[in-house]
Structure formats: structure tokens, C-alpha cells
């Protein structure tokens, strides 16, 4: 009797397990069928089921540094003498910058060059060109180019004035900038992404479709649009700046352009 009851119980358990499997299979087939009908009429090409939109964002900030470059050029009949003269003038400029509280870490040499100076034959040919003989070396020129990062932008005019007094050459700047523009760039990119998303939603509504996942994203960072407060100064040895120039700092505006491709359904 017990064997019979166990057999019946086991048979019922098998039947219930089989029924459960069949129900799950039926649900799976139903889901696949719905997906198949949803795909009917849609192209198999991904490009036919996407839209691409563009967005532009802008963010501005007041510059917190000013970059100034200058060079020291000296010429003499031999390299050692030219280097010595250049070193004296360069050291004078560096000492003056330290007196203006410019940190040593914010002063760097961009380049240091020694080049021969030639004398071409003074005899002029009939066509107006120098002619006859080979050029001879008359001396050597030493040129050191230095970049200065002025963290107190209000001192930029003082730096220019002092460099002019010392007779250094090729004073250029200031270039007002942000020492770390990452945050401003992020703000500009966020605005660009928001505008692109809004445009995508408008298009989707007009087309009667729904936006899906992002298929591709491209960030075309254009960098800052500088608002210079001053220009470049070409300082010759004889030129001395009598007073510090007025240099409005303004703002630097960063522009971000993004292109986003969305799947549409």
C-alpha cells in the first residue's frame, strides 16, 4: 500500500515539474514572439535606427595666472664671452623677478641657443646681390628664452615694466589664462550635452519615436577664447618701460562642442 502511495505521489511531482517547465517555455516563446513583431518593419542597419545631434556649451572664468616670455641676447667674438654677458643679464632679470615675489618654480627656460654670426662679402654684384668669397664668422650670439608664470595677475604690469628696465629683448605677453581649466571645461561640456539631449528629445517627438541608448559620443574641445587685456611688447636693448601699463584681465571663455548619436525605437 505504501509503495502504491509513494508511486502516486512521485507521479504527481513529475507531472507538476513538467507542467512548470512547459509554462516557462511558453512564456519564453511569447516574449520572443513579441520582440519579433516589434522588430517588423525596422531596418537591420543600425544607422537607419539612430539620430545624431550636436550641442554647444560655454563657460567663462576670470584668469588666475599671466604668462610672460622674454629673451636675453648677447653677441661677442667668442662663445665664452657671449655666454658670460648673457649670464650676467639673465641673472639680473631673475633677481628682479624674485624681488617681485615670483616663485622659482614659475620661471623656466624655454630654449638656449648659441649661433655663429656671419659677415658676407661687402662687394655688391651688378644685380644687387653680395658676391665673391665665402662668408666669415665674426662672432657668436647667445639667446636664452624664458617663460614666467605670474600667479598674481595684478603684478603682470610690474613684471613687464621691470623687464623693460633691464633691457631684455622680445618681451611677449601677458597671456591671461587659468592654471587649471578642468572645472570650466567640464561646465561647458555639461551644457553642451544638455543642449544635445534637448535637441534629440525634440526630434524624437517630431518623428514619433522614442530615444534609446547612446550609440556614440564625440567631444570636440575647442579650448579657450582668450580675452587679452594686453598685447605683445617687442623690447629692444635701448627701450625702457617708464611706467607699468594698465592690463585688464577680463575673462576667458571655454567652448565645448559635442556630437551624440542615439538609438531610436
Secondary structure, 3 states (H helix, E strand, C coil): CHHHHHHHHHHHHHHHHHHHHHHHHHHHHHHHHHHHHHHCCCCCCHHHHEEEEEEEEEEEECCCEEEEEEEEEEEECCHHHHHHHHHHHHHHHHHHHHHCCCCHHHEEEEEEEEEEEEECCCCECCCCCECCCCCEEEEEEEEEEEEEEECCHHHHHHHHHHHHHHCCEEEEEEEEECCCCHHHHHHHHHHHHHHHHHHHHHHHHHHCCCEEEEEEEEEEEEEEECCCCCCCCCCCCCCCCCCCCCCCCCCEEEEEEEEEEEEEC
